[in-house]
Amino acid sequence: MKTKTSLTLFDPALIKPAIRVSFAKLTPRVQWRNPVMFVVYIGSILTTLLGLQALQGKGEASAGFIFAVALWLWFTVLFANFAEALAEGRSKAQAASLRSLKKSTWAKKFQAHTGAVFHGTTWLPEQAENLRKGDVVMVETGDMIALDGEVIEGVASVDESAITGESAPVVRESGGDFSAVTGGTRVLSDWLVVRITVNPGESFLDRMISMVEGAKRQKTPNEIALTILLVALTIVFLVVTVTLLPYSVFSVEANKAGTAVSITALVALLVCLIPTTIGGLLSAVGVAGMSRMMQANVIATSGRAVEAAGDVDVLLLDKTGTITHGNRQATQFLPAPGVSQSKLASCAMQASMADETPEGRSIVALAEKLSDAKVLVGAVTEIPFTAQTRMSGVDVQQTDVPLRSLRKGAVDAIRKHVESLGGSVPADVARSADEVARRGSTPLAVCEGNTVLGVVELKDIVKAGIKERFAELRRMGIKTIMITGDNRLTAAAIAAEAGVDDFLAEATPEEKLKLIRQYQAEGRLVAMTGDGTNDAPALAQADVAVAMNSGTQAAKEAGNMVDLDSNPTKLLEIVETGKALLMTRGSLTTFSIANDVAKYFAIIPAIFVSTYPQLTALNVMQLGSPASAILSAVIFNALIIIFLIPLALKGVKYRAIGAAVLLRRNLLIYGVGGLIVPFIGIKVIDLLLVASHLT
């Protein structure tokens, strides 16, 4: 089961709890967290008290009008609470789906062991809740892995679909970048010996659950800065509104006409002028940002990480699996002078028969296309690939024929091998290998004994459409850098074909770390992906670090996001999601501030027209009466929050069309739209109020 929730935006399973939570949040302790809405909250209480006073015949206006204003002010607070509760509800639904994965599990814990070999020693059943960091357990076919750990012995196929949603099993083995296992996953074949790396309650699943609890989300720096701006605007409007009361009293006395403005009207004016729209939706936008990451099957450790993704301007991407498909394919045989292509193909095929890697299988498949490719018959001894020799092959012993030793591997490894046997690499073969590397492919040399037979070209296929994605990132102002362990010739060719801005060849952990620090010293924000222990230092240094769920525990702990799908290209989506979050917040802020203009034209003439009849000219909407004008503005101010909740939760779609064009587009939609929509909305509400004789 995937961690994504299938609940729609306004699913009853979300709506009903959100309504209850909206009322539960009507406490000063909760409201104080949002200064803008706290002002509306105080205004709601004040107008309610004024309404009760009016019922006793001592009111400044009719009790019906005051209670109508109070009611819609309470609705404004409730709608803001509802937006936040709905966003939190989606996160809690996701957390609930994760909790459903947690089951009480029994483990086979080793009681005693000697040395590094555990298979076959004594173990006893133990509940997962009683395991501790450092314990060693046996996991066999069909067993559930009790807690997160590192494989220290064995190789097994593991079903991780409960965490990632991917049905294909993955291989977990000791001593590599795929040694991390996650609690709650199941072994499908073979066995593993696992050293537990966490205590109960600290597992990856537990951390995921806590990560998606939006209610505990910390405010990001940009959100804090925007909150300060909104508070400043609120204080300014509060001071302006407070000064209007003595000004109104003075004007009435000076002109001997009209009535002083009521406190209810001033509260309505204040609530309508302060940025209540963005104030009411600000928290929901932040919570929804993390929720959208979860829907993309990415766990973000904090809202800071999501927001930082929107500010990233340098991307470090691994070549293999991100820019290229990763499974290099044999495309042609390049024989040495005097060697036929069929002989090279036959020897390369036989040397690859026991090679189960995609590269080895592709060599066999290409050789089989040649009708005259033949396999030697005899006693075959397989020579496995090792990191030390960097080559593999077979030894074939035929009757009355000397031992035939076939090897294939990296060109420099084959060179050392044949030179140790007294041979050498022909200049034409070395030249062919260089040409293959210059094209961005990988050359493998093939030899028989001390004779080099030629080169097999393995092409690393660049993913379709990746060049266009990088062009989009360039328009976004983001620099892309390819990280690869290939030599500079191969790296340069792949980089040119893929369209990245720069590359780092023959990359080591130290060089990755140095590159990130260099860009950060220039004031740039850096994002990268990684899955290996060797990526951990760079992930810890990067501003946005996306660790692959299939990677090591060290990589996942160093990152501030974990991609459950283990898809390195997800980094591009993460950046776009981060930018969409920033755009959503900016768009709603623009719309909220632009709204004030229409409310100004509605309320200012209404509260001062009795003293200054000339202000009738500002009643451009031709509102029915001062009371309907004030009430229409207050009602619109409340309802607009409800209408904007889908936008706040889904986010403004990001398009890579350049910052200047994007700014103009959003100003046109949310700036001009924020000016026009309130005029229409307030007028429609006024017509309904007048027609129903409610004012």
N, C-alpha and C positions, 0 to 999 in steps of 0.2 A: 504493500500500500504506500503510495507516494505521500509525502508530507504535505502536499498542497491540499487545500480545502476546496471542495467542489461547491461550496455555498455561494449563491449569487449575492449581489450587492444588497438587495432588499428582501432577502430570504426571511420568512417568518421566524426561523430559528435564530436569526440575528436581531430582527426588529423587536420582538417581544422582550428579550433581556435588555436590549438597549433602552427601551422606554422605561423599564424599571430602574435601570442604573441612572437615567437622566434625572429622575426624582431623588434618587439616593445621593446624587452629587449636589443637591441644594443645601449644602451646609457651608458656613463661612470658612471652615478649614480647607475645603476643596476649592471653593470659589476664589480664595485669596491667591491661589497659584497662578491665576490668569488675571492680571491687573485690569485689563480692559473690561472683561466681563464682570469683574468684581464691582466696577462702577455701575454697570447695568443692574447688577444684583442689589446694590444699595438703593438705586433709583426705584427698583421694583418694590422694595420694602417701604420706602418713603411714600410713594404714590398710593400704596395700599393703605397706609396709615392715614393719608389725606382723604382717601375715599371713606374710611370709617368715620373720620371727623365730619365729612359732608353728610353722612347719614343722620348725624345729630343736629343738622341744620346750621352748622358752623363752617361749612366748606367754602373754599375759594371759587369753586365752580360746581356744576351739578354732579351729584354722586355717580350718575350713569357715565358721564364723560370721564371722570377721574378713574373709575373702576375699569372702564374700557381701555384706557391708556395703561393702567397697572397690569391688566390681564395680558396685553400684548408685550409688555416689558418682561413679564414672567415667561411668556412663550419664547422671547428672544434668548433668555438664559437657558430655558429647557432645550431649545433647538441646538444651541451651542453644545450643551451637555450631550445631546443625542448624537451629534456628529462625532464627538470624541468617543462616546460609548460604542458607537457602531464600528469605528476603526479598531478600538480595543477588542470588540467582540470578534472581529475577524481574526485578530492575532490569537485570542484565546481559543477560538475554534481550531486554529492550526496547532496550538499547543496541546489541545485535547486529543487531536489525531495522533500527535507524537506520544502522548502519555499512553494511548491505547496500545502502543508497541511494547511498552514495558511489561514484562511478565516475570513472575517468580521462576527462576531457573536454577536447576541443580547443575553443579560442575563436578568434574573428576579432578580433585585436588591431589597433587603429589604430596605424600607425607614426608618422604626423605629421598634424597637423590645424591648421586656422586658424580662430580665432573660436569660435563656439558651435555651428556647423553641422558635423555629421560625416558625414551620409549621402552616400555617393558618393565619399568620400575613400579613400585606400589603406589596406588592412588585410592582415595576414599571419597564417597559422595559428600558434597558440601553445598549448602545454599549460597546463591550469588551474594545475598545480603551479608554473609559472613566472610566473604573474601576480602583480602586487603592488598594494597599495592605491594608488589614483589612476589606474591604467591604464584606458583606455577601449576597450570592445569592442562589436562589432556582433553582434546576435542576431536571426536571421531565422526564418521559418517552419520548424518542425521542429528547430530548434537547441536544445540544452540550455544553460541558463544556467550558466556555469562556476563563478562565485562570487557571494556576496551583493553587491548594489550598488544604486545609485540610477539611475532612468531619467532621462536628461538630454535625450532627444529621442525622439519617436515614441509611438505608441499601439499596443498589441497585446493579444491574448487569450492568457493564460498558463494552462497546466495545472499546478496545484499539488497534484494528488491524491497524489503521492508523499509529500508532507509532511503534508497535512491529511486525506487520505482522502476529500475531497469531490470528486465527479466533475465538477461544474459548473466551467467555466473562469472565471477572473477577469480583469478588465481592468486593465492596468498602463499608466500614462502619466506623462509628465514634469510637474513643477511642481505637484503636488498631494499629498494625503494617501495616494495609492495609487501612489507612485513607487518603493517598495521592492520589490526582487525577491530571490528566494532561490536560492542555488546548488542545482542538482539538479532544478529545475523546467524545463518545456519550453514554448517559444513555439509556439502553435497557428496563429496567423495574423498577418500584417503583420510589422513589425520594430521593434526597440528599439535605441537606443544607450545603453549602460550604463556608468557610472563605477564601477569596483570600489571597495568601501568597506572591505574586509578583506584581510588577507594569508592565504595558504594555512595551514590549521590553526586559523584563527580564525573560520571561517564559522558561520552559525547552526546548521547541521547538526553541526559539531564541538562547538559549545557545548551543544547538546542532548544529545549523547552523554556529555559530561563531567558534565552536570547529573544524568543518571539513574544514574550510577555510585554506587550507595548506599554502597559501602564507603568512599568518600571523604567521606561526609556529615558535616558538623560537628554537634556536639551543640547543641541549642537551649537557651536560658536555663532553660525549665521542666524540660527533661530533666536539665540540670546540677543544678538545685535538688533534683529528685527523687533523683538519684544521691547527693547529699550526705546526704539524709535516709536513704537505704538504707545508706550507709556508717556513719552514726551508729548506726542500729539494729544493724548488724552488730557494731560495736565494743561496744555495750552487752551484746549476747548473748554476745560473746566473753569479756568480763570476767566475766559471770555464770557461764559454763560453766567457765572456768579456776578460779574460786573453789570450784566444786563438788568438785574433786578433793581438796584438803586438808580440806574439810568432811566428805567421805565417809570419809577416813582417820581423822579425829578421831572421827566417829560410831561407826565400827567398834570403835575402841579403847575408847571410853567405854561402849558398850553390850555389849562382848564378844560381839558377834553379827554375822553377815553377812559380806560381803566388800566390799572397797573397789570403787568404780565403776571400770570399765576405761576406758582412753583411747579405745578404739574406740567405746564407748557414748557418751562425751562428744562425740566428733567427730560421731557420728550425731545427737545432741541439738542440737549447734550448727548443723549443716547444715539440720536440720528447722526450727529456730526462726528463723534469719535469713531475710530475704525473698528466697529463691532463685527463687520463681515469677516475680515481676516482674523480679528481677535477671537471670534468664535470658532474659526476653522483651523487656526494655526496648529494646535496640538494634534488635531485629526490628520493634517497633512503629514506631520512628522511620523506619526504612528503608521499611517498608510504607506509611507516610503519603505519601512522595514517589512511591512506586509507584502508589498509588491515584490521585494526581493525573495520572500518566502515562496510566492507564487511562481517565481522563476527557479525554485528549488535551490536557492542560495541562502545560507544562514549568515546574517551579519551580526557581529558581536555587539554592535551599538549603532545608534542613529548617526554618530559621528562618521563611521565608516561609510555609510550610505551617502551622506552629504559630501564627504571628501571625494567620492567617486565622481560627483558632478563638477568638481573643480580640477580634476586631473588634466594635466597637459602633456604628460609623457607616459607612453605605454611600453613596457618591456614584455615581449611575447616570445615564448619558446618556438623554435622553428617546427620541430617534430610534433605532430598532432594538433598544432594550432594553425600554422601557416600552410603546412603540408599535411598530407594524409597520414604520414608517419610510416606506413608500410611500403618501403621502397620496393620497386618491381624491376626485374631484369628486363632490359629492352633490346640489347644486342650483344653479340660476341665479337670481340676484336682480336683475331689471332695474331701471333707473332710471325715474323717472316719465316716462310718455309713450313708453317703449320696450317693444316686445313681447318676450316671452320667446323667441320663435323667432328674432328678429333678434339678440338677445344671444347665443343659443346658436350661431347660424350664424357670427357674427363670432368668437366664442371658439373655435369648432371650426376655422375657417380659420387663425386666428392660432396654433393648436396643431398644425397638420398636420405641420410639420417638427420638432416637439418630440418627441424619442424618450424623454424621461423618463417614468417611471410616471405622474407627475402630468399631463403633456401628453396621454398616451394615454388617461387616464381622462376628460379633458375631451372628447376626440373621441368616446369611447364613450358618454358621457352625452348629448352633443348628437345623436348618431345615433339615440338612442331617441325623439327628437322627430321625428315624421314630416315636419314642415314645415321642418326645419332645412336650409338650402341653402348651397352653396358658390359663391362668386363665380367666374365664368369670365373668364379673361384672362391677360395676362402677369404672372406672380407672381415677386416678388423676396423671398426669405426674409431676415428680420432675425434673426440668431442671438442667443441670450441671452448676456449678459456680466455679470461681477460688477460692472462699473462702472454699467451702465444698469439692471440688475436687471429687465429686461423683454425680451420677444421678440415677433415677429409677422411680418407680411407686408405688402408693398406690391403692390396689384393695379391694373394698368393695363388698362382696358377701352376698346373702341372708342368714340370720341366721348363719353367720360365722364371727368371729372377723376380723377386718381390717388386711389385709396382706400387710406388708411394704417391698418391694423389692428394694435393692440398689446394685449398682456396682460402683467401683471406685478404686483409688489408695489404696494399702494395708494399709498404715498408716492412711489414711482417714477413711477407713472402721473400722480399729481398734479403733480409737477414737469414731466412731459412736456407735459401739456395746458396748464398755466399758461404754459410757454414759447411755446406756440402761441396764447395769448390766451384760453384757455378756463378752466374751473374745475370742481371736483368738487361736484355737487349735495349739499345737506345730507342728503337721504334716502339717497344712496349712502354717504356717510360714516357715517351712523347704521347702515346695514345692515352695513358692514364692522366696526364696533365690536361689533355683536351677534354676528357670526360669530366674532370673536376671543374674545368673552366665553364662547362655548360651547366654546372650546378648539379651534376649527377655524382654518384659515388663509384669509383673504380674498385673492383676486386680482381686480384691477380690469381691465376691458376697455374700450378706447376706440377710436373711429374719428375720426381727425384730432384735433381739440381737444374732442371731445364724449365724455364718459364714458357708456358704455352700461349699466353695472351691475357686479355682483360675482359671481364664481364662488366657491362655498364648497368648500374642500378639507378634508376631515376626516382627521385623523391617528388611526387606529383603535388604541385601547388593546388590548393583547394579552389574549386570553381567559385567565382564571385568575391574571393578574398581581396583582390586588387581594388575592386569597387568599394569594398568596406573601408579599406585604408584611405581611399580618396575621400570618402565621407568624413573620416576622422581628421584628415588634413584640413578639410573645410571647417571642421569644428575647432581648429586651432590646436589639435593634438598631434604630437610627434610620435611616430611609431618606430620602435627599435627591435630588431630580431635578435634573439639570443640563441646561439648554437655552438656545439662543440666541434663543428666541421672546420676544415681549413679555410683560409681567407678566400681562395679561388671559388670553392663550392658555395661558401656563404654569400659572396658577392653576386654570383649568378642567381641564386635563389632570391636574394633581396631585390635584385633588379626585376625578376619575373613577377614577384609578389607585389612590388610597388611600395615597400617600406621605405622610410626616410633614412634609416641608418641600420647598422648591424654590429654585433659584437661576436667575432669568431673565436674558436678555441677557448670558449668562456670557462673560467674557473669560478668557484664561489667568491674568491677574493676580488676578482675583476668585476663580477656582478655588483658586489657591495660597493666597490669603488665608484662604479658608474652611477649608481643610485645616489650616493652622497654628493657626487659632482653636480648632478642636476638639482638636487635639493639645495646645495650651496648657492645656486643661481636663483633660488626662490621659486622653483617649480615643484609641482606635486607629481609624484611618480606612482604608477600602479604596475603590478606584475602578478603573474601566476607562477605556481610551482607545486611540485608534488614530492620532491625528494628531500632527504635530510640535508643534502648539499645546498638546497634552495633556502633552508631555514634562516640563515643570516640575512640574506637579501630580503626575504619576506618580512622579517622583523623590522628592517630598516624602511621598507616602502610605506608610503602613506596609505595606499590601498593594496592589500595583499590577499589574493584569492588562492587558498590552498585547495587542492583536489582531495575529495573524500577518499579516493583510491590511494592516496599517498601516505607518507609516513606520519606517525604521531607528532614528530618534531615539526614537520611542515604545517600541520593543522594547528598546532599550538602557537606557531610563529605568526600565522596569518590573522587578519581581522575579519575574514569571510571564509566560509567553506562552501564549495560547490558540490552538492550532493550528487550531481550527474557526472562529475569529473570531466567536464567539457571545457578545455582551455579557451575556446573561442567565446565562452560565456562572459569573459572580461569585457568584451565589446558591449554586450547587453547591459552589464553592470554599470558601465560608464554612462550609457544612454539613460538608464533608470535614474542614476544620480543627477544627471542634468535635468531630467524631467521633473524631479522633486524640486530642484531650485527654481525651475521655470513655473511650476505650479504655485509655489509660494509667492513668487514675484508677480505672477498674473493676478492672483487673488488680491494681493496688496494694491496693485494698480486699480483693479475694479472697485475695491472697497473705498479708496480715496476719491476716485472719480464719482462715486455715488453721492458724495456730499453736496455736489453742485445742485442736483435736483431737489434734495431735501432742504437746502438753503432757500430755494425759490418757493418751496411749499410752506415752510414754517415761519420764516422771518416776516413775510407780509401778514401772516395770520395772527401773530402775537402783537404786532405793533400797528396794525391797520386802524384800530380805533383811535389811536393817538395821532398817527400820521396817515391820513387817508391817501396821500400821494403814493404810498407804498403799494396801492392796488395795482399799479403799473407792473410790479414785479410778479404778480400772480399770472404768469404766462400760461399756466396750465388751466386757468379759469376754474379753479376748484370751488366747490359749492359753498363752503362756509369756513370760517376760521377753525371751528371744531373738526369738521371733516378733513380739512387740510392737515391738521396736526395728527389726527388719528390715522389717516391714509399713509403718511410718512412713517409712522411707528409700525403699522402693520406691514408695509413693504420691507422695512428694515429687519423685521423678524422673519418674514417668509423667504427673503432672498437667501438666508442661510440654508434653509431646507433645499432650495433649488440648486445650490452650489455644492451640496454634499457629494453627489456623484463625481463632480469634477475634482473635488479635494481628495477623494479616495482613489479614483482611477488615475488621476494625474493628467497634466497637459502633455500631449504627445510631442516628443522631441523630434525635430527634423534638422538634418545636417545641411543648413542653408546659409551658414555664416552668421556671426554674432550680430552684425549691423542689420542684416535683413530680418533676422529673427526678432530683434528688438523692435523694429518698425512694425512687423506683423503683429506682435503681441500688444503693442501700444494701440494699434488700430482696432484689434478685436476687443481687448479688455479695457483699454483706456477710453476710446470713443464709445465702445459698447457700454462701459460703465457710466458714461454721460447720458446716453440715449435711453437705455432700458429703464432707469428709475422714473424718468418723465412719463413713459408709457404706463409703467406699473402703478405709479401713484395715481395717475389720472383714472385708470380703470377701477382701482379700489375706491376712489372718491365717487365715481358714478354709481358703483354698487351700494355704497353707504347712503348716498342721497336717495337712490331709488327705493331702498328698503326703509327709509326714514329712521335710520339708526343714529343720526346726528341732527 
